Amino acid sequence: MTDWVVQAYRNLAEHPLTGLTAHLLTVAGFLLAIFTVARLLSERRQPGNTFAWLLAIAFVPYIGVPLYLMLGGRKLRRLAARKARLTPVVPPGPPSAAASGHTARVLMLNGAAPPLGGHRVTFLTTGEQSFVEIEKLILEARDTIHVMTFILARDEVGRRLVELLARRAREGVKVRLLLDSLGSFMSSRGFCDPIRQAGGEVRRFMPVLPLQTRGSANLRNHRKIAVVDHRIAAIGGRNVAREYMGPAPSRRRWRDFGAIIEGPAVSLLNDIFLADWAFAGGKPPARPPDGPAEPIPPAGDSELQVVASGPDVAGDPLYEGILSLVQQAERSVWIVTPYFIPDEVLFRSLLLKARSGLDVRIIVPARSNHPVTDLARRHYLRELRAAGAQIMLYGPGMNHAKVLLVDEASVLFGSANMDLRSLFVNFEVGVVAYSRSEAAAVAAWMHGVMQQTKPMNEPRKHRLFFPALGEEIARLLAPML
């Protein structure tokens, strides 16, 4: 920034009017950069995230400063004041023995509801099964249909969802569809008009154009939830697009993971939807009064804990829960994720578990749909492999599932990737299952995934200079991805 000042004074001497304008712009830019750096340092971010933004602001200020003003927000006070805080109202249900466990207590201290018993869980392990089950839920709905997704594609799967929701709205069912305005940028308006014309409602979460507030372009709603009649819910990592689901198998379909849940925890998932729905509609931060008239009865024996994370939650409960599960592991830590960019604490925790002899397995796509994140992950994967972890590359095709299995006893699944954006920026939702039956089912699914992987064999030494440089730059900027 010193060079700018010197050049500004030279211009002022040679061309008084033009130089004065340039000088004033330089001073304004310098002051704006100082303000931006001060604001950045006051937000108490992760050190890596702070450093990445500082580099961008210092070395490419004409790009770094505007990007930070648009994308840099994480926990925005103004947004928090307008959006209802997700303070869970614990529904009545059978008590859970897991409530006294370390991970459950950590999650509760970070704002999550306690674990509850009385659930039936059906895992959705294929895109065809997911499509059939969600279509069935919509067709069997009697009173309400609440759907929230990051991506609604303008393809045959997206059109089918719009058609079904419009039909049910015409039949008198109360239909609400909530779309992230960036993820569903091309389909949140006219594409959904059949639903609106049939009497249903469609809302966009945090419009990108025009920007609602500083940072609104960065704060995306990545949650995927469908709740029908306040009694049954679908949750997971799948968006509404042919890559994720469809009526028939497809060679191009991504592998993913989700679940149908019945039982008291559905009330908590519905509360998350209603809070996001009220915010997207500009409503005051009050709990909407249209929940179930009666408590949801038990439907099975599974013990579940619902965990929301994002700018509307005071802490970072998903991150804290993952840390707790990993650090409490005694035998194994298996992770399936499309993108792997952990923060330093999580990375060191996994390294320690691998070095101490635990069965640590990281399953990622051999090649994801975001090449930059593939570059950024290489350092972490290489170090973990050297520490004794198994790094397993899935292929052919993309694996978009997000699952953590610890000691083949506790499972965390939902919408959050194992990266900095999901754990610290996005609006996300997850479920921890503490029952052995769910853990056994997930372990069996993971073994099936592992059969379609190969070990990472990238040599630790003698890497080519330019690919290695690209990897280091990507890792340095990883907190901004």
Secondary structure, 3 states (H helix, E strand, C coil): CHHHHHHHHHHHHHCHHHHHHHHHHHHHHHHHHHHHHHHHHHCCCCHHHHHHHHHHHHHCHHHHHHHHHHHCCCCCHHHHHHCCCCCCCCCCCCCCHHHHCHHHHHHHHCCCCCCEEEEEEEEECCHHHHHHHHHHHHHHCCCEEEEEECCECCCHHHHHHHHHHHHHHHCCCEEEEEEECCCCCCCCCHHHHHHHHCCCEEEEECCCCCCCCCCCCCCCECCCEEEECCCEEEEECCCECCCCCCCCCCCCCCECCEEEEECCHHHHHHHHHHHHHHHHCCCCCCCCCCCCCCCCCCCCCEEEEEEEECCCCCCCHHHHHHHHHHHHCCCEEEEECCCEECCHHHHHHHHHHHHCCCEEEEEEECCCCCHHHHHHHHHHHHHHHHCCCEEEEECCCCECCCEEEECCCEEEEECCCEEHHHHHCCEEEEEEECCHHHHHHHHHHHHHHHCCEEECCCCCCCCCHHHHHHHHHHHHCHHHC
